[in-house]
Amino acid sequence: MTTIVITPPSTTASETIKVYESVTTQQSTTDRAGNFSMALPFHATASLTSLVVGTDVVINQDGHIFRGFIQNPPVTKNGPLKVVTVEGLEYAAKTQNIIVNEAYTANSTLDSIVSALATAYLPFVTALNIDSSATIVNVVYSDRFLWDVLEELCALSGFGWNIDKDLVFNFYSQKVSFNTASITYNNYHKGTASFAYDSSKLVNKLWVKGANAISGVTASQTVVVTTANITLDYKPHRIAVKIGTASKTVGIQNVDLASAYDFLLNYNEKLLIPALTTTGTAVITYHYEYPVRLVLYNDPSSTTYGQLEDIIKVTTNDRDLATQIGITYLNKHANPILVGSISPFSGNYRAGEAVRVTIPDLGIDDDLIIKSTSYSSTPTKPVVINLSLENRVDDITDILKQFNKRLDQLEKVVNGDLDSVVEQYRTFGDIIVAPTLQDDGISFSVHDYLMAGMPYAGPFYI
């Protein structure tokens, strides 16, 4: 049975729609905002006044509850209109139309930033459920969509986020929960099970390109000062100049007066320009900016399939986090992925859950991840469920790639401008033993309990 309850904006008066032609709800792990569509008889919505943009909609399809808001309401027109279509999205989609202008420059933890953003920009959520994250950043967001900011923070932390059917905002460490149901040979529609191995994303040599980082050590150059410009080896941060034991002043070219400083700095051109001081032997020390660059290998996969390369971009300038994101992606795509679809008779399935699938005729007896769900209802007929499945959990980087690289780099890190690039490659040869499907670092527990990905322990060599 399917029930539809609507609550127009600015009211608590709910209405149940009892007559409908069809209802479809969809969710996917690659898009946090699911969608719904309802075809309603015109006579059942005579005024159409309650089906306006922003109307809260709760759809219950045999126990599967979907909550969202109307995005595209029905429109009246001349002539005999018998059916109207109403479309909408889950509440996570609202973050795509919310602009963020905030600065977090006091060594803020990611969970505190997310909590502050949700409190300030999501007045429609009823509660916050935010896992702890020790990652510390200093960021400034200028005219950024909240959706992109949250995705960026997930990329930095390895976490996920959503707004659930109870309008609770969740920021959670990546984990997968088991569905209490299992799909076997006797509880799905025959002819709907289709499974195959997908090798289209095979990769065993992965380039990971991160954001720019500031060196922990200082560079040092000794130069003889004349009236000529001094070329620096790197783009400098916190530069200091000494001639003998005397510290010299450094201003900014085209900002500060040459008559007030010993030297002027042109950051973009990596130039130190003599001003008041034009003689002597100077020792120049500075921290410098460089982009995090990694290359990871899966040697067993290369031996089996030949060398296959790919590039991913991550927004973090933390080398360890970038390495872990790359390893997760490489582990997932170093071997063909089992993908498929099936239509079970019944069940309450959510995208991102794991479900046990046992179909001996197809040689499948495994815990598979639900990539997407579709529930379709028509009067007097059972709800039709369609699931797409995969034997690997989505990782954050894969999600970002599928969003067509919507995320850009952090707007600004306190320690400097990130627009320019100094090519300094940090290369890792990562000897990863390709895990089997049953021993892939993911431990499964009994139904209704969590299973968590375990970090890869190495080894690495430089």
N, C-alpha and C positions, 0 to 999 in steps of 0.2 A: 504494500500500500504506500502511496505517496501523498504527503501533506505539504501544503505551502502556506506559510504564515508571513504576512507583510506588515511592516510598521513604518508609515510615512515619516519623513523628517519632522523634528520639532513636536513629536507627540509620542505618547506611550500606548496609544490605542492600537492594538493589533487587530488584524483581520485575516481570517482564513479563506483562502481561495479554494473552493470545493470542486470547481469544474475546470478542466484543462484538456488541451488536445495532446500535448507532449511536453516533457521536461527533460533536459539533459544537463548534467553537471560534470565538470572535468577538472582534474588536478594533475600536476606534473612536477617531478623533482627539478626540472630545468627551468621552471618558472614558478616562483613562490606565489603568484597570484593566479588561482584557478578561476574558472568562468562558468557561467550558467546561461541557459536559454530556455524560455518558456513560450509555448504557443498556446494562447488562450482564446476561447470563443468570445466574440465581440459582445454578445448579450450577457456574458458573465462579468464584464468590466464596462458596464454601460457608461459610466461617467469618465472613467480612466483617470480621475483626479488623484487617486491614491497611488498610482504607479508613476510617480515622478522620479527624477534623478535623485539619487541618494537614499531612496526607500530601502529600509532593511528587509532582507529576504532570508528566511530560514526554510530550507527544503529538507524534508525527511523522506528518504527513499528506502523503505524496509530497514530502518535503523541507521542508515548511512546519512549523517547530518552534514549539510553544506550550508554555510552562511556567507552572505555577500550583500552587495548593494546594487541597485539598478543603475546602469550606465547609459543604456539606450532604451528610453521608455517608448511605449506605443504612440503612434501619431494618427490622429483622425484624418480622414480624407473623404471626398465626395464619392458617391457610388456605394454599391453593396459590399461592405467590408465584413467578412464573416470571421476571420481569425486575425489576431494581432500578435506580434512577436515582441517579447521583452527580453533584453539581454543585460548581463551584469558581471561583476567581478568580485573576487574575495577582497577583504579589507586591506590586505597587504598592498594592493594596487594603488591605494590612496597615497602611498609614499612617493609615487612617481610624479605627483603634482604638488609636492611640498618643498619649498626652497629653504635651504639651510644657510645661515650666516652666523658662524660661531667660531670662537678661538679657544683651544685647549692647550695652554702653553706652560703648564705647571707640572710637567711629568705625570700626566694623567694615565691611569690604567684604562684599558679598553672597555671593561665593564662599566666603569664610572662614566665614561663618555657616552656609551650606549644608553645608560640609565638617564642621563641628563637630556639626551636627544629625544628619547621616548616621552619623557615627562613634559618637555617643552613643545613638542611638535605633534603629539598624538593624543589629543584630548578625548578621542572616542574609545581608546582602550580602557579596560576596566581594572587591569592589574599588570604588574611587571614581574616576569619570571626570568631573572638574569643570572646566568652562571658566572662564577668568578674567573677573571682573566688577569694574569700578572703582567701581561705585555704592556709596556709603558711607551707612550708616544707624545710628541708635541706637534699639534696640527692646527691649521687654520682652514676653515671651509668658507669660501666666498661664492655665493650664488650657486650652490650645488643642490641637486635633487636629493632628498632624503634617501630614496631607494639606492642611489649610487653610493652615498656615504655609508649606508649600512652594509652594502655588498663589499665595499672597500675594507671596512672594519672586520668583516668576516674573513676576507683574504689575509689580513694581517694576523688574525688570531687562530684561523682554522675552525672557527665556530660557524653556526648557522643561525638564522632568525626566521620567525614567522609571526603571524597574528592568527590565533586559532578561532574555532567556532564560538568560543565564549568571550571573544574580543580580549584575550590575554596576549600581551606582547611577550614573546619568548626569544631569548638570546642564549644559545645552548652550545655546549661542546659537541663536536660531531659524534653522533652515536645513532644507532639504528635499533628500533624496537621490533620485537616479533609480533606478528598478528597471531591471534589465538587460533585462527582457522588453519587448515591445511588443504591443499588442492590435490586430489587423488583421482584415480581413473574413474571413480563412480560419482563425482560431484561437479563435473563440468560438462558443457554442451559438446557433444562429440563433433569433430570436424573443426573446432575452433582453436585447437592447440597447434601452434606453429612455432618451431624453434630452429635456430641455425646459429653457427658461429660467424661472428662479424670480425673480419680482419682489416677493415677499412682504416682503422686508427692505429694500426701496429706501429710502435716506435721503440727503438732500443738504444738510440743515442739522442739525448734530450738536452737542448740548450735552454737554460733558465735565465731570463733577463729580469733583474730586479730594479728597484728604485736606486737613486744615488745615496751613498753613505758618506759619512765624514770619517776620515782616517783617525785611528786611535793613537797613531804615532805622528811625529812631526817630520816634515821634509826640511832639508837644510841646503842652502846654496851660498857659496862664498864668491863674491864678485868684486871687481875693481870698479868703483863708481866714477863715471864721467858724466857728460851731459847727455849721453845716449840712453835710450830706453833699455830697461833690463827685462829680459824675457824669463818668466818663471816656468818651472817644469810642469806645474799643475795649477789648477784654479785654487787660490788660497782661501783659507778661513783662519781667523785669529792670527794675522800676520804680525811678526815682530822683526825690527831691523836694528842691528847694532853696528857701530863703527868703533872698534876697540871695546871699551866698557860702557860707552855712551849709547843709551837707547835713543832712537830717532823717531820722530812723529810721522805718521802715515795718514793722509787724507784720501778722499775719493775724487777721482778726476771728474771734471764737469759739475761737481757739487761743491767741493771745497776750494778755497783760494790757494793758488800755488805759493803765494807770499806768506802763508801761515803754516806751511808744513815742509818737512824735509823731503818727503816723497809723496807722490800721488799714485793711487792704485786704480788700474783699469782691470776690473775683475774678468769681464768677458774675453778680453784680449790677452789675459795673463801677463800684463805689463806692469812693472814698477817704474815710475817716471821720476827721475831726479828733479827736485824743485829748489829748495834752499840749499841742499847738500849736493855737491857735484864732484867731490873728491873723497879719497879714502878707500879702504878695503872693508866692505860690508858683509856681515853674516846675516842672511835672511832665513828665518825659521817660520814655519806655518803648518797647520793641519791642512789637509787637502780633500777634495771631493772626488769620489770615484763611484762608478755604477757597480752593483753586485752582478757578477757574471759567473755562471756555473755551467759545466757540461757533465752530465751523468750518463753512465753506460750500464746496460744490462748485457753482459757478455754471453750468457746462455742463449738469450733470444737472438743475438746477432749470429751465433753459430747455427741456430736452427733456421732462421728466416732471412739471413743476410742483413747488412746494416741499413736501418731505416731511421731517418732523422726527423725531428720536429722542434719547434720553438714555442715556448710559452712565456708570457710576460706576467710578472707578479708585482704588486705595488709595494712590497716590503723591502726595506734596506737592511733587514736582519738576515745575515748570511745563513745562520742555522735554520731559521724558519723557511727561507727560500729553498734550502736544500731539502727540508722535509716535505714541502709542497711538491717539489720536483720528484722526489722518491715515490710519493704517493701516486702521482700521475704515471710515472714510469712503471711502477708495479702493476697498475691497472691495465696499461696498454702494451706491455711487453709481449703479451700472448693474445690470441683471438678471444673475444668476449662472447659468451653465450647470451643471445637475445631471443626473445619470443613474445608471443601473445596468447591469451587464453580467456575464455568466458565462463567463469564459474556460475553455478546455479544461484548462489546467494552468498552473502557475507558483507562485512563492513571493512573495506580495504582503504588504506590511505597511502598516497604516494610517499615513498621513502621507507616504508616498512619492509621487513623481511617476511617471507611466507614460505612454508615448506611445500615443495612441489614434488610429487611422486607419480611418475607416469612410466611404468616399466617398458611399455611398447616403444617409447621414444628414448629409452636409456637415461631418463632423468630422475634423479633422486637427490635433491639438493635444496638448500635454502637460497632462494632468489630474492632480489630486491625489486620492489614494485616501482617502476619508473613513472607510470602514469595510470590514472583510473578514469573511466567514463561510466556514468550511470544514466541510463535512458529509461524514462517512464512513459507509458501510454495507458489510458484507462482500460480496466478489465484484464490487463495482461501483466505478467510478472516483470519486475524490473530487470532490464538487460545490463549486465556488468561486463565490461571489457577491461582487461589488464594488460599492460606491456611490462615485461620482466627482463632482468639482467642479472648476471652472476657477479657483478661488482658494484660496490657502493660508489655513488657520485662523489668526486672530490671537488673542493672549491675551485681549483684551477679549471677543471673541465666545465663547470658551470659558467665561469667567466668567459671562456672561449665560445660557448654556445650563445651567450648574450651579445655576440658580435663585438666583443672588446669594448663594451660601453664604459667600462671603468677607465679613468685616467689616473695619473699619478697623484699623490697627495698634493693638495693645493700649495702648501708650503711647509717645509720643516724649519723650525726656528733657526737652525744652524746655517741656512743658506738657500739660495735660489736653485731649483732643480731643473731649470729649463735647458741647461747646457750639459754636455756629456764629455767626460774624460775617459777614454777607453783604457781601462785597466782590468784585465781578465783574471779571474780567480778560477782555476780549473780543477775539478775533482774527477778522478777516475773512480767511479763507484762500482765496486764488485758486488753486484746484487745477484743473489741466487734466486731465480724466478720461483716464487712459491706455487705450490699446487693449489687447486681450488679449495681443498679441505684444510690446508695449512698455510693460510695467507696472512697470518698475523691478526686475524679477527676471531675472537672467541665468542661462541654462541652460548647463551644460557637458555633455560627452559622458557616456554612461552610467557609473555607479559613482562619479561625482565629485559634489561638492556644488554646490548653487546657493544663493545667499544673497540675501535681500532688501536692496536698497540704500535708504538713508534719503532721504526726500524733501527736496529742497534749497530749497524755498520757491517763490515769495516770500511773505512775510507782511506785513501792515500792521496797525498798532494805531490 
